[in-house]
Amino acid sequence: MGSAAGEEINGKSRPAGEAAAFRARVEERLRSLERELGELKSRINGLLFFIAGTVLAQVVLRLLS
């Protein structure tokens, strides 16, 4: 990627400390997005199971009536 002294981003050179801080912020934001995506997936799965249970209950009720 970049050299030890700095990184080249959009033609601008960045000191190594700033580049490391930038990478750390990006990694933290990615971890946050991963957590939010995991929460969203679990909510969607719960909703799908709820819908499937409702449909199954309706089918059973129609068969028994």
C-alpha positions as CSV (number, residue, x, y, z in Angstrom):
1,M,0.0,0.0,0.0
2,G,2.1,2.9,1.3
3,S,5.6,3.4,2.5
4,A,6.6,3.4,6.2
5,A,7.1,7.2,6.1
6,G,3.7,8.0,4.6
7,E,0.9,7.1,2.3
8,E,-0.1,8.5,-1.0
9,I,-3.9,9.3,-1.1
10,N,-5.3,11.4,-3.9
11,G,-1.8,12.7,-4.7
12,K,-1.3,14.0,-1.1
13,S,1.3,12.5,1.2
14,R,0.4,11.7,4.8
15,P,2.7,11.2,7.8
16,A,2.8,7.7,9.1
17,G,1.1,8.6,12.4
18,E,-1.9,10.2,10.6
19,A,-2.1,7.2,8.2
20,A,-2.2,4.9,11.2
21,A,-4.9,7.0,12.9
22,F,-6.9,7.1,9.7
23,R,-6.7,3.3,9.4
24,A,-7.8,2.9,13.0
25,R,-10.8,5.1,12.5
26,V,-11.8,3.3,9.3
27,E,-11.4,-0.1,11.1
28,E,-13.5,1.1,14.0
29,R,-16.2,2.3,11.6
30,L,-16.2,-1.0,9.8
31,R,-16.5,-2.9,13.1
32,S,-19.5,-0.7,14.0
33,L,-21.1,-1.4,10.6
34,E,-20.5,-5.1,11.1
35,R,-22.3,-5.0,14.5
36,E,-25.2,-3.1,13.0
37,L,-25.4,-5.5,10.1
38,G,-25.5,-8.4,12.5
39,E,-28.3,-6.8,14.4
40,L,-30.2,-6.1,11.3
41,K,-29.8,-9.7,10.1
42,S,-31.1,-11.1,13.4
43,R,-34.1,-8.7,13.3
44,I,-35.0,-9.8,9.7
45,N,-34.6,-13.5,10.7
46,G,-37.0,-12.9,13.6
47,L,-39.5,-11.2,11.4
48,L,-39.3,-14.0,8.8
49,F,-39.9,-16.7,11.5
50,F,-42.8,-14.6,12.9
51,I,-44.4,-14.4,9.4
52,A,-43.8,-18.1,8.7
53,G,-45.4,-19.0,12.1
54,T,-48.4,-16.8,11.3
55,V,-48.8,-18.4,7.9
56,L,-48.5,-21.9,9.4
57,A,-51.1,-21.1,12.0
58,Q,-53.5,-19.8,9.4
59,V,-53.1,-23.0,7.3
60,V,-53.7,-25.2,10.3
61,L,-56.8,-23.2,11.3
62,R,-58.2,-23.4,7.8
63,L,-57.6,-27.1,7.7
64,L,-59.3,-27.7,11.1
65,S,-62.3,-25.5,10.4
